[in-house]
């Protein structure tokens, strides 16, 4: 055993033994040996910190993977006609977004690039209004639109996300009219169970997965936070096809 590892093992063993197992002199002697070694070899502390960080990272990844697995069906489910890309694709990527998220707006082109370049990719869109009342109001209109015109939803979502002005209820209704869905049809659905239940499901997913910002993606059982770019997402998609996971 390396001296550093031996020192760590000895310190751990000493800490695990009840205090009454040693008399006062023995305790002082052992403490001095450990202290002197650490002073002479401070790098052991860095090694211990690195090991602790690695352990915590592994535990966090395992916990997150378990959380994703527990809601995997919800993550990949969307009403017929509302998935972007190939509805029968061999890989599904789930995107969480807010219509007023600047990063989401900039990342929208990444999804367009991926879908255009990958005919086997399926994209599930999860609306999570995390940026206040305007976002929630817009999302309610969007979800009502999705219920009424699912086949036009991917195009509508893309157009609404491309809005340069703040997206609120009125903006969402105006864009809906461009896709031949009148406000008179949408308004009665805004507070309906159909819309409210989807918002509740999205909130459940955010809580379960510990998502606090947008955009966030789920691909191959891995959570990807932030606008990481099309290339980074494409690499994970390729890995899923190669080894069944986002990171091979």
N, C-alpha and C positions, 0 to 999 in steps of 0.2 A: 504494500500500500504506500502511495506517495506520502511524504511528510505532511503536506498540506491537508490531504484527505484524512490522514491519521489524526492530525490535530483537531479537525472538525469533528471527527467521530468521537475523539476523546472528550471534547467539550460537550457534545450532545449527550454522551453517556453520563458524564458527570452531572449535567443538568437534570437527567432523568432519574438519578438516584436520590432517594429521600435525604434531606439535610442531616438527619440524625445518624446516617450510616458512617459519617466521618466525624472525628473530633475536631476541635477548633484549629489545631495546628495542621492537621492533614488538609482541612479545607483551605487554609491560607496557602499551603504549599502548592496544592493543585491549581488554585486560582492564579498564583504567581507564574507557574509553568505555562499555563494557557496565555496569560497576559504577555509574558516575555516573548513567547513565540509569535503572537500576533503583532507585537511591536516590531520584531525583527523581520517578519514576513507579512506586511500589510496587504500584499496582493491577495492573500487568502480571503480577506473581507470582500474584495471585488468579485472573486470567484463565487463566494457564497451569495452575494447580491445577484449575480448573473443567474445562478442556479434557482434562486427564489423567483426571479422574474420569469424565467423559462417555465417554471412550475405553474405560476399564476396564469401565464398566457395559455398554456396547455389546458388548464382547468376552465378558463374562460371560453376557449374555443370548443371544448367538449360540451359545456353548458349551452352555448349558443347553437351548436349543431343539434343538440337534443330539443331545444326550443323550436328550431326550424322544422325538425321532423314531426313535432307534435301538431303543427299547423300546416303541414305540407299540402294537404288537400285544398285548404282555403287559399293558399298562396297561388295555386295553379288553376283555380276555378274562376270562370267568368262567363256571363251569359253568352249563348250562341251568337256569333256574329260580331262580338265586341273585342276579340283578340286582334292585335296587330300582327302583321306578318302572316305566316302560314298557320291556319287554325289546326292543322294536323302535324305541326312541326315535331321534330324528334328531340329538340331541346327547348325548354320554356324558361324565359327570363322574366322575373316579376319586377316591375318598377313602381316604387312609391313616390308620388309627386304631389306638389301643391301648385295650383295655377298661378299663384303670386310669388313663387320661388324663382329668383333670378337665375340661380344655378340650374334649376330644372329647365328653364327656357333655353339656356345656352346648351344644355345637354340633350335637348330634343333632337338636334341634328345628329347626335351620336346614334340614337335609336334609328333614325332614318337611314343612316349609312349601314348599320348592321342589318336591317331588314332588307335593304336593297342588295346587299352583298351576299346574304345568306338565305336562300329560298327555303331552307328547312327550319328557320327560326320562328318560334312563336313568342309573342310578347303579351303579358298580362299586365294591365294598367290598374293600379290601386290608388284611388284618390284619397289623400289624407290632408284635410284642411288644417294644417298646423299653424298657419300664419294669421289667425284671427277671424272675426265675423265676416269680412268680405269674402275670404276664401271659403268659408263654410257655405255662405249663401250661393256662391258660384258653383260649388260642388253639388249642392242640392239641385240646382238647375241642370247640371251636367248629368247627374244620375237619373233625373226624371227624363231627360233626353234619351239616355241609354235605354231606359225601359220602353220608351215609345218608338224609337228608331234605332235598334241595335246595329243594323247593318251600316248606318251612317255615323255611328259613334267614333270609330277610330279617326275619321277625317275631321269630325267636329272637335274632338279632343285636341288634335294637332293644331287646328285653327285657333282654338281658344287659348291654348298654351302659347301660341305665337303672338298674342296680343301685346302690344307695347304699353298700353295703358293698364291701370290697375283693374284686375278682373273682379267684378262684383256681380250681384244678381242681374243688374240691368245689362251689363256687358255680355254676360252669359246668355241672356234672353235674346239680345240683338244678334249674336253670332248664330244662335239656334234658328232664328228666322232666315238666315242665309242658307240654311239647310232644310228649309220648308217645314219647320216645326214651330208652329205659332205659340206665342206666350199663353194664349187662352187654353191651350192643351197642357202646358207645362205647369202653370201656377197651381192647379188643384193637387198636383202630385208632390209639391215641395215638402210638405209636412206629413206625407203618407208613410205608412209602414214600409212600403217598398223601398223608399229612399232612406228612411231613418234606420232600418235594419242593416243596410249596407254601411252606413256611417258607424254604427255600433260594431260591426264586424271589423272594419278598418281600425277602429280604436283598440279593439282586442288584439289585433295583429301587432300594432305599434307597441302595446304594453308587453305582450309575450316576447317579442323579439328585441325589446329595448331600443327601438328606433326613436331618435329624438330630432332628426333633421332629414331634409330632402335635398336632392334625390338620393334614394337608397335602393339598391337592387338586391335580389336574391337569385343566385344562379348556382346550380350544382350543389345545393345544400350549404352555400356560403353567403354571408351577408357582406355586401360591398357598399360602403358609405361614400357619398360625395360624387361629384362629376368627374369620374376617373378617366373618361375618354373612351372612344370606340375601340381603340386598339387593346386596351386593358380588358375590356369586356369580351372582345372577340377571342382573346387568349383563353379566358376562363371557359367560354363556350366550347372552344376547341378541346380543352382539357376534359370537359364533360363527355364529349364524344370519344375521347381516347381512353379515359380511365374511370368515367362515371362520377368524377368529382371536379370541382372548380380548380383545385390545386393538385396536380399529379405528383 
